[in-house]
């Protein structure tokens, strides 16, 4: 494949999509990445609208350390971020991708879309037009939620999946969702990975000092968009219970989202201003500093297809407390690495966080376990799929 060119269609070029693309770039001559963007989100450069910041190009495009054979272009699509508009996004995305291909003279022998909608729809249409192999990765909400919302969504997602020469999905819970659909394309479960150049153990005290965190507190960190499905209100409620019995707790929630004001209001209502801080979204290269600064990493999601942040935390040698959300129970297979709790249950979450803070963890065991999720190991499996669809 070293003489071939590949086109990636992605929702963003940061976090797991960036890492996945860069891990397989070594297999190709040229890699072109077209990243969906919405000019409306750029308003957040001038007006503080936390909900829009996660869609801002400054946040969506992380060009640091991009390999020399990887070229990234945004594909602007103007739409109001409402569900009714989201359904119509497929054709708009395809047109934006087509325009970018022509304007930048992009050549490609293979297409790989990240997320079935709307990147997957654009990839399916490109396959029809250019007659090149098409691979799609079904990451999360695009497979466990969208096709089960109504019949129209089901048909849209089934069209994308049946257009693919191969489907990749990141967890067995996702695989079971695909099996409920009328899909004939071959499917392989390949988990997400972590970037070992970023996520590795660092001196915790130095990380705390760098972030200006208190050295005499037990630090809890959570990372993710501030949306309902991430379960942050239950984390906040659990911290309220913990501080009733111990005063050494400091929790930091890293991420942007539409629930910013609502969560701040809850924190104030519960009198937790000194115990919980919403610190906003942070650059991807800063996330491992937060993880290394913590004593316990928490993933309180109501649903996750995989939850890449938890393997990033494990790669830093940190124990994880996560909900049984569909993805985490496939990762936290032993209490040597973390603890599982019932989703939406602040009592259970409080109890397990407290237990995790008191437990003496075997850091070496956690690090050894995380090795299987290095992108270098995952990339070989993706590369094999590329070989098979050529």
C-alpha positions, 0 to 999 in steps of 0.5 A: 500500500506504500504507493497508494493514497488514502482519503479520510473523511472525519468529524474532527482531527483531534483525539482518537480520530487524529491518533487513528489516522496518524497511526496508519499513515505509515502504510500510505504514500499520501493521506488526505484528511477532510474535516467537517466544520461549521462556520457558525461555530466560529462565533465562539471565537468572539462570543463565549458560547461553551456549546459551540467551542467543541465545534470550533476549528481551533478545537477540532484541528490539532495539527501538532506532530502531523506526519509529513504525508498527512494533509488536512483540510476543513470542509465548511458546511453551514447548518444550524446544529439541530436534529432536524438539520442534522438529518439533512447533513449527509448530502451537504457533507458530500458536496463539501467533500467533492468541492475540497477534492476538486479545489485541492486536486486530491487523489485517492485509491481508498476512502476511510470515513470516521463515523457513519453519519455524516462522514460515512454518507459522504464516503458512500457517495464518493465510492459510487462516483469514483469506484474505489474501496470504502471503509467506515468506522462506526464509533458510537452514537452513530451506531448505538443511537441514530439507526434506532431513533426512527425508520428514516435514520435506520435507512440512512445508516443501513445505506452507509453500512451496506455501501462499505467494503468493510465496517470497523467498530470499536466495541462488542456492544457496537457490534451487537447494535450492527447485528440488529440492522439489515447489514451484509458488509463484513464487520470487524471489532477493533478497539480504539487506541492511545498515543504512547508519545503523549500518554505515559507516566509522568511525575504527579507532583510536577503535573499538579504544580504545572496546572496549579493544583493543590498538592495536599488534596486527592485529585479526581479528573474527568474528561469529556464534552459537557452533554447529558450522556456523559453523566456529569450531574451524577458525578457532581452529586457523588462528590457532594456525598464524598465531601460529607466524610472527607475534606481532601477532595478536589474534582476537575471536569475537563471539556466544553458543552451545552451543559456548562451553565447548568452544571455550574448552577448545580455545583453552586446549589450543592455548595461545591464551588471549592471542590469541583472546577469546570476548567473548559476544553483543553488541547489534546497534548495537555490532557495527559498532564491532567491525567497524571496529576490525578489520583483517580480518573472517573468516567461517569457516562450513561453510555459509551461505545468505547471511552478512549479517555479511560485507556489514556488514563490507564496508560498514565498508570491511573486507576479508573472508576467507570460506569457499566456503559456498554464500552467500559466493562469491555476494558475494565475487566479486572479490579486490578485496573479500576472499578465499575459502577451502575450508570446514573447512580451517585451513591454507587459512584461515591462508594467506588470513588472513595474505595479507589482513593483508599486502595493501594494500586499496582501501577505496573500492572495497570501500565502492562495492561494498557500496552494492548491498546497502543495505536501501533498495535491497533494500526496493524489490524486496520492495515490488514483490512485495507489490504483485504479491500484493495 
